[in-house]
Amino acid sequence: MTTAADVAVELHGATVVARLAGEVDMTNAGYVHDQLVRAVPNGASALVIDLTATRYLDSAAIALVFDLAKRLRRRRQALRIVLPAGSPLERVLTLTEVGSVAPIHGSLESALAG
């Protein structure tokens, strides 16, 4: 059974914002990864992944974030994460040290400011 993950992409100046909703796990991480990679043109300065509406991330989703960070770094593009305070995902991102490859911001406005 495949879980639902929606990816909505919009451009804010030279920054691509991808809003993930639902659950990202091993059943759909490949799809989400492909959508995010395709969404970032060479001219973009950064990708912001907004996890505000995301309910669940498993190890495949965390691996996806680390892979994206590496790809973007090679292209001299930044990766930033939006995670509101009190999110149930906060513990997962802390334990997996996602903040070591992508700064975590409490709001989209903060992430866009860089």
C-alpha positions as CSV (number, residue, x, y, z in Angstrom):
1,M,0.0,0.0,0.0
2,T,1.3,3.4,-1.0
3,T,0.9,6.3,1.4
4,A,0.0,9.8,0.3
5,A,2.5,12.5,-0.2
6,D,1.7,15.7,-2.0
7,V,4.4,17.9,-3.4
8,A,3.4,21.5,-4.3
9,V,6.2,23.6,-5.8
10,E,6.3,27.4,-6.2
11,L,8.9,30.0,-7.0
12,H,9.8,32.9,-4.7
13,G,12.3,34.9,-6.6
14,A,15.3,32.7,-7.2
15,T,14.2,30.2,-4.4
16,V,12.1,27.2,-5.1
17,V,9.7,26.3,-2.3
18,A,8.4,22.8,-2.1
19,R,5.5,22.1,0.3
20,L,5.3,18.5,1.3
21,A,2.0,17.3,2.8
22,G,1.1,13.9,4.1
23,E,3.6,11.1,4.8
24,V,7.0,10.5,3.1
25,D,8.2,6.9,3.5
26,M,9.8,4.1,1.5
27,T,6.7,3.7,-0.6
28,N,6.9,7.2,-2.1
29,A,10.3,8.6,-1.3
30,G,11.5,8.0,-4.8
31,Y,8.6,9.9,-6.3
32,V,9.1,12.8,-3.9
33,H,12.8,12.8,-4.6
34,D,12.2,12.9,-8.4
35,Q,9.7,15.8,-8.0
36,L,12.1,17.8,-5.9
37,V,15.1,17.3,-8.2
38,R,13.1,18.3,-11.2
39,A,11.7,21.3,-9.5
40,V,15.1,23.0,-9.0
41,P,16.4,24.7,-12.2
42,N,20.1,25.5,-12.5
43,G,19.4,29.2,-11.9
44,A,17.8,28.7,-8.6
45,S,19.7,29.8,-5.5
46,A,18.0,27.5,-3.0
47,L,15.4,24.9,-2.4
48,V,13.2,25.3,0.7
49,I,11.4,22.2,1.8
50,D,8.3,23.2,3.9
51,L,7.4,20.3,6.2
52,T,4.6,22.2,8.0
53,A,1.9,19.8,6.6
54,T,4.0,16.7,6.8
55,R,2.9,14.1,9.3
56,Y,5.5,11.4,9.0
57,L,9.1,10.8,7.7
58,D,10.8,7.5,7.8
59,S,14.5,6.7,7.1
60,A,13.9,6.8,3.3
61,A,12.7,10.3,3.7
62,I,15.7,11.3,5.8
63,A,18.0,9.8,3.2
64,L,16.2,11.8,0.6
65,V,17.0,15.0,2.4
66,F,20.7,14.1,2.8
67,D,20.9,13.2,-0.9
68,L,19.3,16.5,-2.0
69,A,21.7,18.4,0.2
70,K,24.6,16.8,-1.4
71,R,23.3,17.3,-4.9
72,L,22.5,21.0,-4.3
73,R,25.8,21.7,-2.6
74,R,27.6,20.4,-5.7
75,R,25.5,22.9,-7.8
76,R,26.3,25.7,-5.3
77,Q,22.6,25.8,-4.3
78,A,21.3,25.9,-0.7
79,L,18.8,23.6,1.0
80,R,16.7,24.9,3.8
81,I,14.0,23.1,5.8
82,V,10.8,24.7,7.4
83,L,9.7,23.0,10.5
84,P,7.4,24.8,12.9
85,A,8.1,24.7,16.6
86,G,6.4,21.8,18.3
87,S,6.2,19.7,15.2
88,P,6.1,15.9,15.8
89,L,8.9,15.7,13.2
90,E,11.3,17.8,15.3
91,R,12.7,14.8,17.2
92,V,13.3,12.8,14.1
93,L,15.2,15.7,12.4
94,T,17.2,16.3,15.6
95,L,18.2,12.6,16.1
96,T,19.2,12.2,12.4
97,E,21.1,15.5,12.5
98,V,19.4,16.9,9.4
99,G,20.4,20.3,10.6
100,S,24.0,19.5,9.8
101,V,23.2,19.5,6.1
102,A,20.3,22.0,5.9
103,P,19.4,24.8,8.3
104,I,16.0,24.3,9.9
105,H,13.8,27.3,10.1
106,G,10.6,27.8,12.1
107,S,8.8,29.6,9.4
108,L,8.8,30.0,5.6
109,E,9.6,33.7,5.9
110,S,12.7,32.9,7.9
111,A,13.8,30.2,5.4
112,L,13.3,32.6,2.5
113,A,15.4,35.3,4.2
114,G,18.2,32.7,4.4
